Amino acid sequence: MKLSVAFRYRLQDPLDRADFNAVEYINTLFPTEQSLANIDDVVNKIRLKIRRLDDNIRTVVRGQTNVGQDGRQALEEAQIAIQQLFGKIKDIKDKAEKSEQMVKEITRDIKQLDHAKRHLTTSITTLNHLHMLAGGVDSLEAMTRKRQYGEVANLLQGVVNVLEHFHKYMGIPQIRQLSERVKAAQSELGTQILADFEEAFPSQGSKRPGGPSNVLRDACLVANVLDPRIKQEIIKKFIRQHLSEYLVLFQENQDVAWLDKIDRRYAWIKRQLVDYEEKYGRMFPEEWCMTERIAVEFCHITRVELAKVMRTRAKEIEVKLLLFAIQRTTNFEGLLAKRFTGCTLTDIPGVRKRPESPLESTNPFLEDEPGEDGGTEKDEDLAKPRKPKAPDNPFHGIVSKCFEPHLYVYIESQDKNLGELIDRFVADFRAQGPPKAGTEEGGAVLPSCADLFVYYKKCMVQCSQLSTGEPMIALTTIFQKFLREYAWKILSGNLPKSSSNSGGLTISSLLKEKEGSEAAKFTVDELCLICSILSTAEYCLATTQQLEEKLKEKVDKVLVERINLTGEMDTFSTVISNSIQLLVQDLDAACDPALTAMSKMPWQSVEHVGDQSPYVTSIIMHIKQNVPIIRDNLASTRKYFTQFCIKFTNSFIPKFINHLFRCKPISMVGAEQLLLDTHSLKTVLLDLPSIGSQVLRKAPASYTKIVVKGMTRAEMILKVVMAPHEPPVVFVDNYIKLLADGNPETFQKILDMKGLKRSEQSSMLELFRQRLPTPPSGADGGPSLSFSTPTPEQESSRIRKLEKLIKKRL
């Protein structure tokens, strides 16, 4: 406590501070002149303090001289204490060992008594078991001779359980003798019970009159305890004798054995099962499931017999007969599934268990499978989600599997039927003609498409009920064949032929062009037909994908990889692409005369800027005629209408820019008029998706971006043309800034549009090459270059030269 107070005091003493200042300290002691009167007292206090500090230092120094001696003394005392503690621990350990020895001596006798008690108890229990075993074996032998099977069933199980306790004593002769007597009794019981069943149900002759006896019922209880082979032999012989009449009645050479009378087979087994329940239902234990075993064995025999009959008379099998037999057989299998659990199928080889049902899906093909009236389904049912599927039938295929080798008859029939269906579709289309504009059929999905997929669904469900193996693969191949035929004959085959791909270049077309008449266009009905084919192809594409998924669910897992309808889906995608291309070509061709007229106008002599030019009005008129018709007929496939707009824009804008380059020379006023026309076309193109529609809908961002980028380039070209070419450096820099196009050919075209002489153009081109900055790698792939040299125009340059040559000769 004193030390802490002194420490705090020292911390508060200014003399102990690290930043001590003597002048400040003296000023603190004597703040005024009057305080100097106490200087003697202050000096005395400081001297006193110095003496105290000296005394403290002297005491500390003297105290340090005795530290070493005190430390050695403390170490010696600690060593002595450790030695004393070690001695005490050793004494405690010795006493603990003596105590443990005493406890062992005390408990040794107790352990001996415990062992003796345990051995005595085991001996008494073993003797009791031995007594029970000996008495049980004697009683068992006596009851066996008297055929007292009811008492034997209970006693035998007890004897067997007691005998298990003597397995480790089999080296003793008496125990081994008792074990051999038990085995002999079991063997005798098995032989005796089989003989009793053979006597009651002989293999030859009629059944024993009077029905089953209580002796046989008790014998079955005994058979449960005996070797399982005895039980299996009893079941096998009884079922064989019970079905012997069936093999005689339905021999291969009998008339009732053929497929047209297959109902009689199933009616016979139904009667036999009812008769068995009445006569023998209580004779066999319930857990033997004898009724189900009889039905299952009947199914195996029937499958083998039907297979032999069909192999012999394969040429007589017709589709209707085969489907009739399969339907009756699957109905019988369904009846078995309602009546029995299928617990005995795991005991019988050759029965294929059905796989687990697949997960629920929203596939349009997954609604409830139709029955006999499945052909009357409507196409809109395909869009309904499927209800949860009922559990699989464990008896599926137990008889009907024999029909699989002959399903080729069914597959060939479906091939023929589908071929006739496609031919009927073609004939109906020719007879009824294409869909008319303004009707409900205009632009809608063709009815034949829905009919085709409804028939496909019916065939798929029917075939999956017959087999999920190779026949499903064969049916899939048939589906693929006629999907392609439908795409070729009904869809692609009925697309109108455009003038560009129908006859090529003719003298009459050149004369018409020379006279200024417009190119041939599709009629409104033809546009509706193209849109209808496009919608149908889209429906086929989506439904084919769903068909593929459903087929994969129906077929066996090992065959899933062989189901692939990608080629057919690609075919329908090609039809969609061709349809869109036809629509684009038609509108594009309708705009060509106006663009040609634009390029032939004398832009150098234009004196003032007026409203939009006549060629712009002509283009807008064609757009307003075609686009609303196409949009209305593609209302259900909006994404493909957007594709049409994008493709038309990608085709029209490069062509428009190419015709701009042909307008030469151009005056300042002419360039201003062209700029006004370009802005008008840009506005129309931006409104293209909703042009002529009462409902204004914002155009897709991807489409707007294409229009803005392409038409802005056209505007930049005209702005460069309007700019003065003096001084040349400013003109070149302005061109590079506005167009960002490093292609000298484009710059050459701009100079031609301005009407510069060749000498001026040479100096301009040289200056352009000098002022052109070195672009980084890949920089010429900018968006502006996509329109500078349009690929379609390059490809048609030779044809145009040929046209000009023929015109001159005409």
Secondary structure by P-SEA (a helix, b strand, c coil): caaaaaaaaaaacccccccccaaaaaaaaccccccccaaaaaaaaaaaaaaaaaaaaaaaaaaaaaaaaaaaaaaaaaaaaaaaaaaaaaaaaaaaaaaaaaaaaaaaaaaaaaaaaaaaaaaaaaaaaaaaaaaaaaaaaaaaaacaaaaaaaaaaaaaaaaaaaccccccaaaaaaaaaaaaaaaaaaaaaaaaaaaacccccccccccccaaaaaaaaaaaaccaaaaaaaaaaaaaaaaaaaaaaccccccccccccaaaaaaaaaaaaaaaaaccccccccccaaaaaaaaaaaaaaaaaaaaaaaaccccccaaaaaaaaaaaaaaaaaaaaccccccccccccbbbbccccccccccccccccccccccccccccccccccccccccccccccccccccaaaaaaaaaaaaaaaaaaaaaaaaaaccccccccccccccaaaaaaaaaaaaaaaaaaaacccaaaaaaaaaaaaaaaaaacccccccccccccccccccaaaaaaaaaccccccccaaaaaaaaaaaaaaaaaaaaaaaaaaaaaaaccccccccccaaaaaaaaaaaaaaaaaaaaaaaaaaaaaaaaaaaacccccccccccccaaaaaaaaaaaacaaaaaaaacccaaaaaaaaaaaaaacaaaaaaaaaacccccaaaaaaaaaaaaaaaaaaaacccccccbbbbccaaaaaaaaaaaaaaaaaaaaaaccccaaaaaaaaaaaacccccaaaaaaaaaaacccaaaaaaaaaaaaaacccccccccccccccccccaaaaaaaaaaaaaaaaaaac
